[in-house]
Structures are given as C-alpha cells and as structure tokens.
Amino acid sequence: MKVKNKENELENENVRLRQLLTQAGLDAVAGDVAHRLQKLMLAELHHRVKNTLTMVQAIATQTLRSAVTMDAASEAIQCRIGALARTHDLLLEQNWDSAQLDALLSRAVEPFVAMQRFSMEVPKIAIPSSQALSISLVINELATNALKYGALSTPEGRVRLMGRLDAQTRDLSLTWTESGGPPVQAPAARSFGTQLIESAGDTTLQYRPEGILCELRIPIP
C-alpha cells in the first residue's frame, strides 16, 4: 500500500513538473514574441519619424529658398508643418492605417475658413496614410493661397470641393473651385507651394479671373 501511495505521489509530482515546464516554455515563447514585436514596432516608429523629419526638412529648405522675406518664410513653414501635424493627429486616431477623406479635408481647411463658406461633397472612402499627407498639404496650400489672395480673402468668397472615385480605375478626382473673390492672375514665378500641389498627383491648376480651379487625380490602392 505504501508503494502504491509513493507511486501516486511521484506521478502527481511529475504532472506538476510537466505543468511547470510547459508554463516556462510558454513564458519563454511569449517573451521572445514580445521582444520581436518590440523590435518591429521600434523599426516602424523609426521609419515614420525619419520620413516625417525628411518631409519637414524639405518643407523648411524649399520654403526658405523661395521666400521673399524671413517673416514670410516663417509663416509658411509654420502653416505647412501645422498641416502635417493635424494629419498626423488624424492618422494616429486610426492607428496610422488610413484616414477618412471627408475628415481629412475638413481638418485641412479648419484653420482657414468657417464651414459655411466651404462646401464639400466627397465619397466616403479611406485614404492610405502616405497619400493622406500629400492631399493634406495640397489642400493646405490651396486654402492658404485663397486666404491671402483668393476667394477666402473677401467676405463674399466661397470654396467648393468635390470628389469622385472611379470604380474602374480606383482614381480619386478632387476639384477645388473658388468663386466670389477678387480677380485672379497667374503668379509671375512658380512657387514651392505650386510645386507641392503638382507633386501630389496628376494636377491641373487654372488661374481663372473668377477664381482658382484645381483638379487633382490620385490613384487609390
């Protein structure tokens, strides 16, 4: 009887030992996974920070190069980096995956215009993070220009932003139309702001007397 009891005790000890070993193995695997996940997250964070700093550096360099005065350069840099910051905030709310187009555009024009002077009709689609930054910078440039020289520089001025997604090609077409502002003339020199607008995609920029018309076509994955 004592032998049987001893065998039972040994078996129970073996069961507990196997449980401990299994638990230790799981803990080891979990720790390894956590370590690898941490490395991936740090690598991704480094990549995003590096891209953002590169964009900020390009904005600062090109703005300073084309600005007439240091005050104008400072104002333009603050405005453009502010547009980046607002877009970053929106993307962070969505885990940096994408941003809804209507929310992206509303946030881009928020510092410039009361919404009753701005009408918008765009499809409800998600814009990938890389393209969201480009679109935000374009809208920021158009709104800044409209506030200084165009439709938003007068109480009667209005801006209309229309969007359409081609179901076949997955191309997003955005049209920015100004009206009610002072007569518009094409600038004598091509500014960095114009370069930003044209670099975002297939862009048509028209300086019509009744107001600027900008058409932007961007492929959406």
C-alpha positions as CSV (number, residue, x, y, z in Angstrom):
1,M,0.0,0.0,0.0
2,K,2.9,2.3,0.9
3,V,4.5,1.5,-2.5
4,K,1.2,2.4,-4.3
5,N,0.9,5.7,-2.5
6,K,4.5,6.5,-3.3
7,E,3.9,5.9,-7.0
8,N,0.9,8.1,-6.9
9,E,2.9,10.9,-5.2
10,L,5.6,10.6,-7.8
11,E,3.0,10.7,-10.6
12,N,1.5,13.8,-9.1
13,E,4.9,15.4,-8.8
14,N,5.6,14.6,-12.5
15,V,2.3,16.1,-13.5
16,R,3.1,19.3,-11.6
17,L,6.6,19.3,-13.0
18,R,5.3,18.9,-16.6
19,Q,2.9,21.8,-16.0
20,L,5.7,24.0,-14.7
21,L,7.9,23.1,-17.7
22,T,5.0,23.8,-20.1
23,Q,4.3,27.1,-18.4
24,A,8.0,28.0,-18.5
25,G,8.1,27.2,-22.2
26,L,5.1,29.3,-22.9
27,D,6.6,32.2,-20.9
28,A,9.8,31.8,-22.9
29,V,7.9,31.9,-26.2
30,A,5.8,34.8,-25.1
31,G,8.9,36.7,-24.1
32,D,10.5,36.0,-27.4
33,V,7.4,37.1,-29.3
34,A,7.2,40.3,-27.2
35,H,10.9,41.1,-27.9
36,R,10.5,40.6,-31.6
37,L,7.3,42.7,-31.6
38,Q,9.1,45.4,-29.8
39,K,11.9,45.4,-32.3
40,L,9.3,45.6,-35.2
41,M,7.5,48.5,-33.5
42,L,10.7,50.4,-32.9
43,A,11.7,49.9,-36.6
44,E,8.4,51.1,-37.8
45,L,8.5,54.1,-35.5
46,H,12.0,54.9,-36.7
47,H,10.8,54.7,-40.3
48,R,7.9,57.0,-39.7
49,V,9.9,59.5,-37.7
50,K,12.6,59.5,-40.4
51,N,10.0,60.1,-43.2
52,T,8.4,62.9,-41.2
53,L,11.7,64.6,-40.5
54,T,12.7,64.3,-44.1
55,M,9.4,65.9,-45.2
56,V,9.8,68.7,-42.6
57,Q,13.4,69.3,-43.8
58,A,12.3,69.5,-47.4
59,I,9.5,71.9,-46.5
60,A,11.8,74.2,-44.5
61,T,14.6,74.1,-47.1
62,Q,12.4,74.8,-50.1
63,T,10.3,77.4,-48.3
64,L,13.4,79.4,-47.2
65,R,14.8,79.1,-50.7
66,S,11.7,80.6,-52.4
67,A,10.6,83.1,-49.7
68,V,10.9,86.8,-50.3
69,T,11.3,87.7,-46.6
70,M,12.2,85.7,-43.4
71,D,8.8,86.7,-41.9
72,A,7.0,85.2,-44.9
73,A,9.2,82.1,-44.7
74,S,8.5,81.6,-41.0
75,E,4.7,82.0,-41.6
76,A,4.8,79.5,-44.5
77,I,6.8,76.9,-42.6
78,Q,4.6,77.1,-39.6
79,C,1.5,76.7,-41.7
80,R,2.8,73.7,-43.7
81,I,4.2,71.9,-40.6
82,G,0.8,72.6,-38.9
83,A,-0.9,70.8,-41.8
84,L,1.4,67.8,-41.3
85,A,0.7,67.8,-37.5
86,R,-3.1,67.9,-38.0
87,T,-2.9,65.0,-40.4
88,H,-0.7,63.0,-38.1
89,D,-3.2,63.5,-35.3
90,L,-6.0,62.2,-37.5
91,L,-3.9,59.2,-38.6
92,L,-2.9,58.4,-35.0
93,E,-6.6,58.2,-34.2
94,Q,-6.9,55.4,-36.8
95,N,-3.7,53.6,-35.8
96,W,-1.8,55.2,-38.7
97,D,-3.6,52.9,-41.1
98,S,-5.7,55.4,-43.1
99,A,-8.0,58.5,-42.8
100,Q,-11.5,59.1,-44.0
101,L,-11.4,61.5,-46.8
102,D,-14.1,63.8,-45.5
103,A,-12.5,64.1,-42.1
104,L,-9.1,64.6,-43.7
105,L,-10.3,67.5,-45.8
106,S,-12.4,69.1,-43.0
107,R,-9.3,69.1,-40.7
108,A,-7.1,70.5,-43.5
109,V,-9.3,73.6,-44.1
110,E,-10.4,74.1,-40.4
111,P,-7.8,76.8,-39.6
112,F,-8.7,78.8,-42.7
113,V,-12.4,79.1,-43.2
114,A,-15.7,79.0,-41.4
115,M,-17.5,75.9,-42.7
116,Q,-20.5,77.9,-44.0
117,R,-18.1,79.4,-46.7
118,F,-16.8,76.0,-47.6
119,S,-19.0,73.3,-49.3
120,M,-17.8,69.8,-49.7
121,E,-19.1,66.7,-51.4
122,V,-16.7,63.7,-51.5
123,P,-17.1,59.9,-51.4
124,K,-16.8,58.1,-48.1
125,I,-13.5,56.3,-48.6
126,A,-10.4,55.6,-46.6
127,I,-7.1,57.2,-47.8
128,P,-3.8,55.4,-47.0
129,S,-1.5,57.3,-44.7
130,S,1.1,58.2,-47.3
131,Q,-1.5,59.7,-49.6
132,A,-3.3,61.4,-46.8
133,L,-0.2,63.5,-46.1
134,S,0.1,64.6,-49.7
135,I,-3.6,65.5,-50.0
136,S,-3.5,67.5,-46.7
137,L,-0.5,69.5,-48.0
138,V,-2.3,70.3,-51.3
139,I,-5.4,71.5,-49.5
140,N,-3.3,73.5,-47.1
141,E,-1.6,75.3,-50.0
142,L,-4.9,76.0,-51.8
143,A,-6.5,77.3,-48.6
144,T,-3.5,79.4,-47.7
145,N,-3.5,81.0,-51.2
146,A,-7.3,81.5,-51.1
147,L,-7.0,83.3,-47.7
148,K,-4.2,85.6,-48.9
149,Y,-5.2,86.3,-52.5
150,G,-8.3,84.4,-53.5
151,A,-11.9,83.6,-52.5
152,L,-11.3,83.5,-48.8
153,S,-9.8,87.0,-48.7
154,T,-13.2,88.6,-49.1
155,P,-16.4,88.0,-47.1
156,E,-18.3,87.0,-50.2
157,G,-15.8,84.4,-51.4
158,R,-16.7,80.7,-51.4
159,V,-14.8,77.4,-51.9
160,R,-16.4,74.3,-53.3
161,L,-14.6,70.9,-53.0
162,M,-15.9,68.0,-55.0
163,G,-14.7,64.4,-55.1
164,R,-15.4,61.4,-57.2
165,L,-13.9,57.9,-57.1
166,D,-13.7,56.0,-60.4
167,A,-14.9,52.5,-59.7
168,Q,-12.9,51.0,-62.6
169,T,-9.5,52.7,-62.2
170,R,-9.8,53.5,-58.4
171,D,-8.7,57.0,-59.3
172,L,-9.8,59.7,-56.9
173,S,-10.6,63.1,-58.6
174,L,-10.7,66.1,-56.3
175,T,-11.8,69.5,-57.7
176,W,-11.2,72.7,-55.8
177,T,-13.3,75.7,-57.1
178,E,-13.1,79.2,-55.8
179,S,-15.7,81.9,-56.5
180,G,-16.8,85.3,-55.2
181,G,-13.2,86.5,-54.6
182,P,-11.1,89.2,-56.3
183,P,-9.9,88.7,-59.9
184,V,-7.1,86.1,-60.0
185,Q,-3.9,86.2,-62.1
186,A,-1.3,83.6,-62.6
187,P,1.9,84.3,-60.5
188,A,5.0,85.5,-62.3
189,A,7.1,82.7,-60.8
190,R,6.4,79.1,-59.9
191,S,6.5,78.9,-56.1
192,F,7.2,76.0,-53.8
193,G,3.5,75.9,-53.0
194,T,2.7,75.3,-56.6
195,Q,5.3,72.5,-56.7
196,L,3.8,70.9,-53.7
197,I,0.4,70.9,-55.4
198,E,1.7,69.5,-58.6
199,S,3.7,66.8,-56.9
200,A,0.7,65.2,-55.3
201,G,-0.6,63.5,-58.5
202,D,-2.0,64.4,-61.9
203,T,-2.8,68.0,-61.3
204,T,-4.4,70.8,-63.3
205,L,-4.2,74.3,-61.9
206,Q,-6.1,77.1,-63.6
207,Y,-5.9,80.8,-62.6
208,R,-9.3,81.9,-63.8
209,P,-10.5,85.5,-63.3
210,E,-13.4,84.3,-61.2
211,G,-11.2,82.2,-59.0
212,I,-8.7,79.3,-58.9
213,L,-9.7,75.9,-60.2
214,C,-7.5,73.0,-59.2
215,E,-8.2,69.4,-60.3
216,L,-6.2,66.6,-58.7
217,R,-6.3,63.0,-59.7
218,I,-4.8,60.4,-57.3
219,P,-4.8,56.6,-57.7
220,I,-6.1,54.9,-54.5
221,P,-4.8,51.4,-53.8
